[in-house]
């Protein structure tokens, strides 16, 4: 059995923009090790919201941005050799 190319789907961030917390929802087609990091606009990692093995199915990770200033941030989800990134916005 080969590795599926489309193993990561249905990523959603809600709410976005946000002021306190936001939830990153994602769906895995098969069990895998998942790492989700948050970066500031300078490219510095400011938080890790997931770093563990997950079963196939729907999952969520919560990012608490209440201690960070307003601005644009970036999330990166790593699963195996695949990486998906996107923007988050904190508005106070």
C-alpha positions as CSV (number, residue, x, y, z in Angstrom):
1,X,0.0,0.0,0.0
2,X,1.5,3.4,-1.1
3,X,1.3,6.6,0.9
4,X,-1.6,8.7,-0.1
5,X,-0.7,12.1,-1.6
6,X,-3.8,13.9,-0.3
7,X,-3.4,12.9,3.4
8,X,-4.3,16.4,4.8
9,X,-7.5,18.0,3.9
10,X,-10.2,20.3,5.2
11,X,-8.1,22.7,7.2
12,X,-10.1,25.4,8.8
13,X,-9.3,28.2,11.3
14,X,-12.1,29.6,13.3
15,X,-12.4,32.3,14.2
16,X,-9.9,34.1,12.1
17,X,-9.3,37.0,12.8
18,X,-9.5,36.5,16.5
19,X,-8.6,38.3,19.8
20,X,-8.2,35.5,22.4
21,X,-8.1,31.9,20.9
22,X,-8.7,30.3,17.6
23,X,-9.1,26.6,16.7
24,X,-7.3,24.9,13.9
25,X,-9.4,22.0,12.6
26,X,-7.9,19.4,10.2
27,X,-8.6,15.9,8.9
28,X,-6.1,13.1,8.5
29,X,-6.7,10.4,5.9
30,X,-4.4,8.0,7.9
31,X,-2.6,8.0,11.2
32,X,0.5,10.2,11.3
33,X,2.8,12.4,13.5
34,X,1.5,16.0,13.5
35,X,3.3,19.2,14.4
36,X,1.6,22.6,14.3
37,X,3.7,25.7,14.9
38,X,2.8,29.3,15.1
39,X,5.2,32.0,13.8
40,X,5.2,35.8,14.0
41,X,5.7,38.1,11.0
42,X,9.5,37.9,11.6
43,X,9.5,34.2,11.1
44,X,10.2,33.4,14.8
45,X,8.3,30.4,16.3
46,X,6.1,31.7,19.1
47,X,4.1,28.6,19.9
48,X,3.7,24.9,19.3
49,X,0.0,23.8,19.5
50,X,0.5,20.1,18.5
51,X,3.4,17.7,18.5
52,X,2.1,14.2,18.6
53,X,0.9,11.1,16.8
54,X,-2.7,11.3,15.7
55,X,-5.1,8.7,14.4
56,X,-6.9,9.1,11.1
57,X,-10.0,11.4,11.4
58,X,-10.9,14.9,12.4
59,X,-8.8,16.8,14.9
60,X,-8.4,20.2,16.4
61,X,-5.7,22.3,18.0
62,X,-6.3,25.5,20.0
63,X,-4.0,28.5,19.8
64,X,-4.2,30.9,22.7
65,X,-3.1,34.3,21.2
66,X,-4.3,36.4,24.2
67,X,-0.7,37.2,25.2
68,X,0.4,38.4,21.8
69,X,-0.1,41.8,20.1
70,X,-2.4,42.4,17.2
71,X,-0.9,41.4,13.9
72,X,-0.5,38.7,11.2
73,X,0.8,35.4,12.3
74,X,1.4,32.1,10.4
75,X,0.7,28.5,11.2
76,X,2.6,25.6,9.7
77,X,1.2,22.0,9.9
78,X,3.8,19.3,9.3
79,X,2.8,15.7,8.6
80,X,5.5,13.4,7.4
81,X,7.3,15.2,4.6
82,X,4.3,17.4,3.8
83,X,3.8,21.0,5.0
84,X,0.7,23.2,4.9
85,X,0.9,26.9,5.9
86,X,-1.5,29.8,6.3
87,X,-2.2,33.1,7.9
88,X,-3.8,34.0,11.3
89,X,-4.8,37.5,12.4
90,X,-5.0,38.7,16.0
91,X,-7.1,41.8,16.5
92,X,-7.3,43.3,19.9
